[in-house]
Amino acid sequence: MKKLALVDPEAASLVEAELYRQNKNLELIASENFVSEAILEAQGSILTNKYAEGYPGNRYHGGCEQIDKIEDLAIKRACDLFGAEHANVQPHSGVNANLAAYMALLKPGETILGMLLQHGGHLSHGSKASITGNYYKGIFYGVSPDTEMIDYDEVEEIAKKHRPQLIVAGGSAYPRTIDFARFREIADLVGAFFLVDMAHIAGLIAAGIHPTPIPYADVVTSTTTKTMRGARGGFILSKKERAKAIDKAVFPGTQGGPILQNVLAKAVTFRLASTNTFREYQAQVKTNAAFLADRLQEKGLRLVAGGTDNHLMLVDLRPIGLTGKEGEEILESVGITVNKNLIPFDPNPPAVTSGIRIGTAAITSRGMKEREIEEISDIIFGSLTKDPSLKRDIFRKKVYDLCQEFPLYLDPFEFACI
Ligand SMILES: Cc1ncc(COP(=O)(O)O)c(C=O)c1O
């Protein structure tokens, strides 16, 4: 940041302030993580200077010898890591990956059966608020009111009734394991394509901790962020037979030239994700989530679907008289960052919600384990009240001390991530 501080002190001071915030707060937003310094370097590299429309060996710009090698490296590493036949590493984000995948598989106006946003799905799975629900027809399945888990028989019923051209599994707030084989059966019953958006659980899948969708899905989309702990961006995996259509749908279908510094950072992300250290990290992410879920439930909090099988959980705050918005604000005041989140059958609107979503990927990257999770569960439970007599400063101090003990980006060897 030395050069930035010299050229633009105002911008540099904002970055410094954000680093301070990241360092002094506990990050429990389920979609966030801390990348290694190698990835920061890759994303800040001179590759930003280059244009390279097209694909390795077939570009619309000259001077792509090194760029081709970099993109090929990212593609090979993605395929090796997930056991996929084809990878496209150019999508700028998760939504871009989904858009391109839909374009490759569907005609405008065809039907996508995705998970309800309110039950844990994602906007880009056919919601009217997104281009995906306007350009295509979105219909939805939800979770069962009894178990708050996907009711596969209901998915089958809806699929048989509406005969969608595409079924999408995956979401941004679903705490339980997804049965990809069952989804494949349903897709086959109605002659639909099957797409898995593994953005949230990609790291767990890469580490073999969540079942892989690769044998079942026609197309798999993802971000390289969240549990993947990598570059900001997206990627698409598919069988060889879909490779041409997917590549055409990414460029020129929905994007221009790739963001090459991100493609490089994705290559590094995939390399790091193939290490034993990463597998150990993912195991700890899952252990931490299960441990936190158990502690919060022991204290009397209600968890949607009764707990978690992955890195995230949804806490229903209604039994303790709080909305999700209030919960988020209270936790923010003690230095814990979470997001308010709709829970299934939520009576509150999205700007208020009845729940908060909590994830353990980021705090596990800081090195926190069960001992720290125990303390974090005490802080969360202790501070989640509107009681004005509660001294929040005590909890703020505990958070501060924990963050001091597990510093971010201060000692590169401490936080090597490999
Ligand atoms: C399941 C899922 N898909 C797609 C996305 C979109 O990713 P991006 O914000 O990179 O476009 C998200 C982001 O949270 C997500 O959770």
PDBQT file of the ligand as one rigid body, heavy atoms in Angstrom, charges set to zero:
ROOT
HETATM    1  C1  LIG A 501     -25.287 -19.818  -4.152  1.00  0.00    +0.000 C 
HETATM    2  C2  LIG A 501     -24.760 -18.540  -4.704  1.00  0.00    +0.000 A 
HETATM    3  N1  LIG A 501     -24.680 -18.381  -6.028  1.00  0.00    +0.000 NA
HETATM    4  C3  LIG A 501     -24.226 -17.246  -6.579  1.00  0.00    +0.000 A 
HETATM    5  C4  LIG A 501     -23.798 -16.205  -5.792  1.00  0.00    +0.000 A 
HETATM    6  C5  LIG A 501     -23.365 -14.936  -6.444  1.00  0.00    +0.000 C 
HETATM    7  O1  LIG A 501     -22.037 -14.730  -6.404  1.00  0.00    +0.000 OA
HETATM    8  P1  LIG A 501     -21.435 -13.287  -6.824  1.00  0.00    +0.000 P 
HETATM    9  O2  LIG A 501     -21.812 -12.343  -5.739  1.00  0.00    +0.000 OA
HETATM   10  O3  LIG A 501     -19.973 -13.567  -6.948  1.00  0.00    +0.000 OA
HETATM   11  O4  LIG A 501     -22.057 -12.919  -8.136  1.00  0.00    +0.000 OA
HETATM   12  C6  LIG A 501     -23.836 -16.322  -4.394  1.00  0.00    +0.000 A 
HETATM   13  C7  LIG A 501     -23.367 -15.192  -3.571  1.00  0.00    +0.000 C 
HETATM   14  O5  LIG A 501     -23.561 -15.067  -2.429  1.00  0.00    +0.000 OA
HETATM   15  C8  LIG A 501     -24.351 -17.518  -3.838  1.00  0.00    +0.000 A 
HETATM   16  O6  LIG A 501     -24.451 -17.663  -2.524  1.00  0.00    +0.000 OA
ENDROOT
TORSDOF 0
